[in-house]
Amino acid sequence: MLDEAADAARVEVRATLLSLAELEAETEAAERRILAGALDRLEVVCAELDKLRPPILTDREAGDLYRGRQRSAVSSKL
């Protein structure tokens, strides 16, 4: 009788461990889906922020832009 109860308990423990392993795998898969979705949204937000930021100019581009503004100011005074 004790052996039967012990065997039944072992079977129940194994079934519970298997169920826990399945739940853990499902949880990890859900976490990966959630993180992938969050990463996609983050990439969209970063792209939108990049549109709002002024461009970073090289020294040459900044100089050309500055000289162009100087010429415009001189032309408008004439």
PEGI-V234857 format. One record per residue. N is the residue number from 1. SS is DSSP state (H for helix, E for strand, C for the rest). NEAR is the number of other ideal C-beta (glycine too) atoms within 12 Angstrom. D_CENTER is the distance of its C-alpha to the mean C-alpha in whole Angstrom. Layout:
N,SS,NEAR,D_CENTER + N,SS,NEAR,D_CENTER
//
This chain:
1,C,7,57 + 2,H,8,55 + 3,H,9,53 + 4,H,10,52 + 5,H,11,50 + 6,H,12,49 + 7,H,13,48 + 8,H,14,46 + 9,H,14,44 + 10,H,14,43 + 11,H,14,42 + 12,H,14,40 + 13,H,14,38 + 14,H,14,37 + 15,H,14,36 + 16,H,14,34 + 17,H,14,33 + 18,H,14,32 + 19,H,14,30 + 20,H,14,28 + 21,H,14,27 + 22,H,14,26 + 23,H,14,24 + 24,H,14,22 + 25,H,14,21 + 26,H,14,20 + 27,H,14,18 + 28,H,14,16 + 29,H,14,16 + 30,H,14,15 + 31,H,14,12 + 32,H,14,11 + 33,H,14,11 + 34,H,14,9 + 35,H,14,6 + 36,H,14,6 + 37,H,14,7 + 38,H,14,5 + 39,H,14,2 + 40,H,14,6 + 41,H,14,7 + 42,H,14,5 + 43,H,14,7 + 44,H,14,10 + 45,H,14,10 + 46,H,14,10 + 47,H,13,13 + 48,H,12,15 + 49,H,12,15 + 50,H,13,16 + 51,H,11,19 + 52,H,10,20 + 53,C,10,20 + 54,C,11,24 + 55,C,11,24 + 56,C,9,25 + 57,C,12,28 + 58,C,10,30 + 59,H,10,33 + 60,H,10,35 + 61,H,14,33 + 62,H,15,33 + 63,H,13,37 + 64,H,14,38 + 65,H,17,36 + 66,H,15,38 + 67,H,14,41 + 68,H,14,41 + 69,H,14,41 + 70,H,14,44 + 71,H,14,46 + 72,H,13,45 + 73,H,12,46 + 74,H,11,49 + 75,H,10,50 + 76,H,9,49 + 77,H,8,52 + 78,C,7,54
//
